Amino acid sequence: MYQWDFAVVLRSDDLFLQGALATLLLTASALAFAVPLGLVLAMARMSPWAPLRWFAYAIIDFFRTSALFVLIIWFYFAFPLLFNLQVNAFQAATIAIALQGGAYLAEIFRAGIESIQAGQWQAARALGLRFGMTLRLIILPQAIRRVLPVFMNFVVDTIKNTSFAAAIAYGELTYQAMRVSSATFRPLEVFTVIGIIYFVIITLMSWLSGFMERKLAIVER
């Protein structure tokens, strides 16, 4: 029977900590680009100008249907060759995750914005508010409350998707797990520990999501 031995694995706790921090850093970096990109694409999808609307649709459809693993590999190996740029593993993973994430967020944001009654746009125009002010002061605050649960699920998925960056040797949790597994020959224990770390991080995100939803519900009331 298999003899479990976590002691030898837990000696590499510093690598697990580095991996967890690298995972959170990559998640935050990707979200920092994906959120504004998603908002811009959502507004373009709702544009009355057909060429812009169809261009945004093409971008969204392409990145939503692309495999994230393939995107990460492409931006790490092919992108530097085509554009003569130096791209490290962190930058390549950030670009790939942010582009696909922005495509998904575009549809989430669009659904939230379109759920707001048309009468509120008309009332804002009657008051002389410009489009940007209407969006920022009236529409987006309401839309954010409606899409928050879906957005937080997207954040959780983004945390999970960072594991694909292990393919280009970015030092997130999965990559550190492979390093420790190779050194200790204890893959079952290593990936059990990694699974627990992911569980803790995602559970904390779920609690944060619930807290924010309750706060926003109080503000709305």
ChimeraX attribute file (.defattr): number of C-alpha atoms within 10 A of each C-alpha:
attribute: neighborCount
match mode: 1-to-1
recipient: residues
	/A:1	3
	/A:2	4
	/A:3	5
	/A:4	9
	/A:5	12
	/A:6	14
	/A:7	9
	/A:8	14
	/A:9	22
	/A:10	15
	/A:11	11
	/A:12	17
	/A:13	12
	/A:14	11
	/A:15	19
	/A:16	25
	/A:17	15
	/A:18	14
	/A:19	22
	/A:20	21
	/A:21	15
	/A:22	19
	/A:23	25
	/A:24	17
	/A:25	17
	/A:26	25
	/A:27	23
	/A:28	17
	/A:29	18
	/A:30	27
	/A:31	23
	/A:32	14
	/A:33	17
	/A:34	25
	/A:35	21
	/A:36	15
	/A:37	18
	/A:38	26
	/A:39	19
	/A:40	17
	/A:41	27
	/A:42	27
	/A:43	17
	/A:44	21
	/A:45	23
	/A:46	17
	/A:47	14
	/A:48	10
	/A:49	10
	/A:50	12
	/A:51	12
	/A:52	16
	/A:53	17
	/A:54	15
	/A:55	14
	/A:56	22
	/A:57	19
	/A:58	14
	/A:59	15
	/A:60	24
	/A:61	14
	/A:62	12
	/A:63	20
	/A:64	16
	/A:65	10
	/A:66	11
	/A:67	11
	/A:68	21
	/A:69	19
	/A:70	12
	/A:71	20
	/A:72	24
	/A:73	19
	/A:74	15
	/A:75	21
	/A:76	23
	/A:77	16
	/A:78	13
	/A:79	15
	/A:80	15
	/A:81	12
	/A:82	9
	/A:83	8
	/A:84	9
	/A:85	9
	/A:86	12
	/A:87	16
	/A:88	15
	/A:89	19
	/A:90	20
	/A:91	18
	/A:92	24
	/A:93	33
	/A:94	24
	/A:95	20
	/A:96	25
	/A:97	29
	/A:98	28
	/A:99	25
	/A:100	25
	/A:101	26
	/A:102	30
	/A:103	28
	/A:104	22
	/A:105	28
	/A:106	26
	/A:107	18
	/A:108	22
	/A:109	27
	/A:110	21
	/A:111	15
	/A:112	20
	/A:113	23
	/A:114	12
	/A:115	14
	/A:116	16
	/A:117	10
	/A:118	10
	/A:119	9
	/A:120	13
	/A:121	17
	/A:122	13
	/A:123	12
	/A:124	18
	/A:125	13
	/A:126	9
	/A:127	10
	/A:128	11
	/A:129	15
	/A:130	10
	/A:131	11
	/A:132	10
	/A:133	12
	/A:134	19
	/A:135	17
	/A:136	11
	/A:137	12
	/A:138	15
	/A:139	21
	/A:140	16
	/A:141	14
	/A:142	18
	/A:143	20
	/A:144	16
	/A:145	18
	/A:146	20
	/A:147	18
	/A:148	19
	/A:149	16
	/A:150	14
	/A:151	19
	/A:152	18
	/A:153	15
	/A:154	17
	/A:155	21
	/A:156	18
	/A:157	14
	/A:158	22
	/A:159	21
	/A:160	15
	/A:161	17
	/A:162	25
	/A:163	18
	/A:164	21
	/A:165	28
	/A:166	20
	/A:167	15
	/A:168	18
	/A:169	14
	/A:170	24
	/A:171	24
	/A:172	26
	/A:173	28
	/A:174	26
	/A:175	21
	/A:176	25
	/A:177	25
	/A:178	16
	/A:179	17
	/A:180	23
	/A:181	17
	/A:182	12
	/A:183	13
	/A:184	14
	/A:185	14
	/A:186	16
	/A:187	17
	/A:188	14
	/A:189	20
	/A:190	26
	/A:191	18
	/A:192	13
	/A:193	18
	/A:194	19
	/A:195	13
	/A:196	11
	/A:197	17
	/A:198	18
	/A:199	12
	/A:200	12
	/A:201	14
	/A:202	18
	/A:203	13
	/A:204	12
	/A:205	17
	/A:206	17
	/A:207	11
	/A:208	13
	/A:209	19
	/A:210	15
	/A:211	12
	/A:212	16
	/A:213	17
	/A:214	12
	/A:215	12
	/A:216	17
	/A:217	11
	/A:218	9
	/A:219	9
	/A:220	10
	/A:221	5
